[in-house]
Amino acid sequence: MTTYDIRHRTRFDYGAQVKFARCNLRLKPIDWPGQTLESYGLSAEPTGRLSAARAEAGLANVTRLVVDRPVRTLTIESVARVTVDRLVPVPAADDPTLAEIAALARTSRDLSAAGPAAYLYPSPLIPLDRDIAAWCAPDLDPDRGSLEAGIALALRIQREFQFDATATLVDTPPAQAFRQRRGVCQDFAQIMIAGLRGAGLPAAYASGYIRTIPPPGQARLVGADATHAWVLLWCGPTRGWVGLDPTNGIWMASDHIVMAVGRDYAEIAPVDGVVLGSGAQAMDVSVDVAPVEG
């Protein structure tokens, strides 16, 4: 069990004065198996109106921020303390096969935001792709155990794709990142989800944080962490949603904190919205994930 203090700061600098801004903030970690939200705080500078909003899609805690006076900068900061008590999954001989998982998901009557049927189909940012599905297929034999197959695919993506923060943008399609064999965590998660859905399996996009450990002898750099993305594969009613991290080739366990879950990034972006004004804008994001000592 590990308790983390998380500070997430987003600053917008506008090229000209903005008369009005309305933002949807998905910065409060959701309730999810294996983690408990101990405390949470949210602030904005300049001060605006904060109110709870309904999540239109996915699993997220949404806060609406409205700033209705002229501003040149906007800073949003959230502070959370989360305790994570989540074991590393272990594949078992009696795990449902992928064929069984696909059949169970197709006949599921769970219409909630966590129901598997909602994650079987293409979504706006993750369309089905024949090339990705064919590349993933060797790891996704229908008779293979669901957990064994899931971690095998995550490990292959980790081995064969190169992390390159300059290779893609937030709106780069999965097909482009797949052809390049390089990208960031969002790209690797989207490629894996496209492959799983192409095999008829329910796969969700998870957004959150991962504990980072500095190299030996080096201190942690405050603010140098970042939001992270990985994959959830529904493995039947007993196992439920199991997390797989293709960027690192590992399971979701005690180092991962789930902030939101959706069909793709568009449903659960940490911050989105509209502004009324002209000129360019620059955004700077600083994240710090620190285990609480003692």
C-alpha positions in Angstrom: 0.0 0.0 0.0 1.4 3.4 -1.0 0.0 6.9 -0.4 0.8 9.6 -3.0 0.5 13.4 -3.0 -0.3 14.6 -6.5 0.0 18.2 -7.7 -1.2 19.0 -11.2 -0.7 22.6 -12.5 -1.8 23.8 -15.9 -1.1 27.4 -17.0 -2.4 29.1 -20.1 -0.8 32.2 -21.5 -2.9 33.9 -24.1 -1.5 36.0 -26.9 -4.2 38.6 -26.5 -6.8 39.3 -23.8 -9.4 36.6 -23.5 -12.9 37.9 -22.6 -14.5 34.6 -21.5 -13.3 31.1 -20.8 -15.2 27.9 -19.9 -13.3 24.8 -19.1 -14.1 21.2 -18.2 -11.7 19.9 -15.6 -11.2 16.2 -15.1 -8.5 16.4 -12.5 -10.1 14.7 -9.5 -9.2 10.9 -9.4 -12.2 8.7 -9.7 -13.2 5.9 -7.4 -11.6 2.7 -8.8 -10.8 -0.7 -7.4 -7.5 -0.6 -5.5 -7.3 3.1 -4.8 -8.9 5.5 -2.3 -9.1 9.3 -2.6 -8.1 10.7 0.8 -8.3 14.4 0.0 -8.7 16.8 -3.0 -8.5 20.5 -3.7 -8.9 22.6 -6.8 -8.1 26.3 -7.4 -7.9 28.7 -10.3 -6.2 32.0 -10.8 -7.8 34.4 -11.7 -10.7 33.1 -9.6 -13.6 31.8 -11.6 -16.9 30.0 -10.9 -16.4 26.4 -10.1 -19.3 23.9 -10.2 -19.8 20.2 -10.5 -20.8 19.0 -14.0 -22.1 15.7 -15.4 -19.7 13.5 -17.2 -21.1 13.3 -20.8 -19.1 10.1 -21.5 -16.7 7.8 -19.7 -15.9 7.6 -16.0 -14.7 11.0 -14.8 -15.2 13.6 -12.1 -16.0 16.8 -14.0 -15.8 20.3 -12.7 -16.9 23.3 -14.8 -14.8 26.5 -14.5 -16.1 29.7 -15.9 -14.0 32.9 -16.1 -16.2 35.7 -17.3 -13.8 38.7 -17.1 -10.8 39.6 -19.3 -7.6 37.7 -18.6 -4.2 37.2 -20.2 -3.3 34.1 -18.2 -5.2 31.3 -16.5 -3.6 28.9 -13.9 -5.5 25.8 -12.8 -4.1 23.7 -9.9 -5.4 20.5 -8.3 -3.9 18.8 -5.2 -4.9 15.2 -4.3 -3.8 12.6 -1.8 -4.5 9.0 -3.0 -3.8 5.7 -1.3 -3.2 2.8 -3.7 -3.4 -0.8 -2.6 -3.4 -2.9 -5.8 -1.6 -6.2 -6.3 0.1 -7.1 -9.6 -2.3 -9.4 -11.5 -1.2 -13.0 -12.0 -2.5 -15.0 -15.0 -4.2 -18.2 -14.0 -5.0 -21.4 -15.8 -8.7 -20.9 -15.3 -8.8 -17.3 -16.7 -11.5 -16.9 -19.3 -10.2 -17.1 -22.9 -10.4 -14.2 -25.3 -13.2 -15.9 -27.1 -15.2 -16.2 -23.9 -14.5 -12.6 -23.0 -15.7 -11.4 -26.4 -18.9 -13.4 -26.0 -19.5 -12.2 -22.5 -19.0 -8.6 -23.5 -21.4 -8.8 -26.5 -24.2 -10.2 -24.3 -23.5 -8.0 -21.2 -26.6 -6.1 -19.9 -24.5 -3.7 -17.9 -25.3 -0.3 -19.4 -23.3 1.7 -16.9 -20.2 3.7 -17.9 -18.1 0.8 -16.7 -20.0 -1.8 -18.7 -17.8 -3.8 -21.2 -20.2 -3.5 -24.2 -19.5 0.3 -24.5 -15.8 -0.4 -25.2 -16.1 -3.0 -27.9 -16.6 -0.5 -30.8 -14.5 2.2 -32.6 -14.5 5.6 -31.0 -13.7 9.0 -32.6 -10.0 8.9 -31.9 -9.5 5.1 -32.1 -11.0 3.8 -35.4 -10.6 0.2 -36.3 -7.5 -0.4 -38.4 -6.8 -3.6 -40.4 -3.0 -3.2 -40.2 -3.0 -2.7 -36.5 -5.5 -5.6 -36.0 -3.3 -7.9 -38.1 -0.1 -6.9 -36.2 -1.8 -7.6 -32.9 -3.5 -10.8 -33.9 -0.6 -13.2 -33.1 -0.9 -12.4 -29.4 -4.6 -12.5 -29.4 -5.4 -16.1 -30.2 -9.1 -16.6 -29.2 -8.2 -19.7 -27.2 -5.6 -17.9 -25.1 -6.2 -16.8 -21.5 -7.2 -13.2 -21.4 -4.5 -12.0 -18.9 -1.8 -13.9 -20.6 -2.7 -12.5 -24.0 -3.1 -8.9 -22.7 0.4 -8.7 -21.1 2.0 -10.4 -24.1 0.6 -7.7 -26.4 1.7 -4.9 -24.0 5.2 -6.3 -23.8 5.5 -6.6 -27.6 4.4 -2.9 -28.1 7.0 -1.9 -25.4 9.7 -3.9 -27.2 9.0 -2.9 -30.8 8.0 0.8 -30.5 10.3 3.6 -29.5 9.2 6.3 -27.0 9.8 9.6 -28.8 8.1 12.8 -27.4 8.7 14.7 -30.7 7.2 12.1 -33.0 3.5 12.8 -32.5 1.0 15.4 -31.3 -2.1 14.9 -29.2 -4.3 14.5 -32.3 -2.0 12.1 -34.2 -4.1 9.2 -35.4 -3.1 5.7 -34.2 -2.4 4.6 -37.7 0.3 7.2 -38.1 2.1 6.3 -34.8 1.8 2.6 -35.8 3.5 3.2 -39.1 6.3 5.2 -37.5 6.7 2.7 -34.7 7.3 5.6 -32.3 5.3 8.0 -30.1 4.3 8.5 -26.5 2.1 6.7 -24.0 -1.2 8.0 -25.6 -0.1 6.5 -29.0 0.9 3.2 -27.5 -2.4 2.9 -25.6 -4.4 3.8 -28.7 -2.6 1.3 -30.8 -3.2 -1.5 -28.2 -6.9 -0.6 -27.9 -7.4 -0.6 -31.6 -5.8 -4.1 -31.8 -8.0 -5.4 -28.9 -11.2 -3.9 -30.3 -10.3 -5.3 -33.7 -10.3 -8.7 -32.1 -13.8 -8.1 -30.6 -12.5 -7.4 -27.1 -13.6 -4.6 -24.7 -10.8 -2.2 -24.2 -10.8 1.2 -22.4 -8.4 4.2 -22.3 -7.2 5.0 -18.8 -5.8 8.5 -17.9 -3.9 9.2 -14.7 -0.5 9.2 -13.1 2.4 6.8 -12.7 5.0 7.0 -10.0 8.4 7.8 -11.5 11.7 6.8 -9.8 14.8 8.9 -10.6 18.0 7.2 -11.7 20.3 6.1 -8.8 22.0 8.9 -7.0 19.7 11.6 -8.5 17.0 13.5 -6.7 13.4 13.7 -7.8 12.6 16.8 -9.9 9.5 18.5 -8.6 7.1 19.1 -11.4 8.9 16.9 -13.9 6.3 14.1 -13.9 3.5 14.0 -16.4 0.0 12.5 -16.9 0.1 9.0 -18.2 -2.1 6.8 -20.4 -2.6 3.0 -20.5 -5.1 0.3 -21.3 -7.9 -1.5 -19.4 -9.0 -4.9 -20.7 -12.2 -6.3 -19.4 -11.4 -9.9 -18.4 -14.9 -11.1 -17.3 -17.1 -10.6 -14.3 -14.7 -12.2 -11.8 -11.5 -10.4 -12.9 -13.2 -7.2 -14.1 -11.1 -4.5 -15.7 -7.3 -5.3 -15.7 -4.8 -2.6 -16.4 -2.0 -3.0 -18.9 0.7 -0.4 -19.6 2.2 -0.9 -23.1 4.6 2.1 -22.7 6.4 0.3 -19.9 5.4 -3.3 -20.6 3.9 -3.8 -17.1 0.6 -4.3 -15.3 -1.3 -1.5 -13.7 -0.5 -2.0 -10.0 0.6 0.1 -7.0 2.5 2.7 -9.1 -0.6 3.7 -11.2 -3.3 6.2 -10.1 -6.5 6.2 -12.2 -7.8 9.7 -12.9 -10.5 8.9 -15.5 -11.6 6.1 -17.9 -13.2 6.4 -21.3 -13.3 5.1 -24.9 -10.5 7.5 -25.9 -8.6 10.6 -24.8 -11.3 13.0 -26.1 -13.8 11.8 -23.5 -11.5 12.2 -20.5 -8.9 15.0 -21.3 -7.7 16.6 -18.1 -8.7 20.0 -19.3 -10.7 21.1 -22.3 -13.1 23.9 -23.2 -13.6 27.1 -25.1 -12.3 30.7 -24.9 -13.5 33.9 -26.6 -10.6 35.9 -27.8 -8.0 36.2 -30.6 -4.4 35.3 -30.8 -2.4 32.2 -30.0 -2.1 30.5 -26.7 0.7 28.5 -24.9 0.0 25.8 -22.3 2.4 24.6 -19.7 1.7 21.5 -17.6 3.6 20.6 -14.4 2.8 17.4 -12.5 4.4 16.0 -9.3 3.6 12.5 -8.0 5.3 11.9 -4.7 4.9 9.0 -2.3 4.2 10.1 1.3 7.0 9.1 3.5 6.4 7.3 6.8 
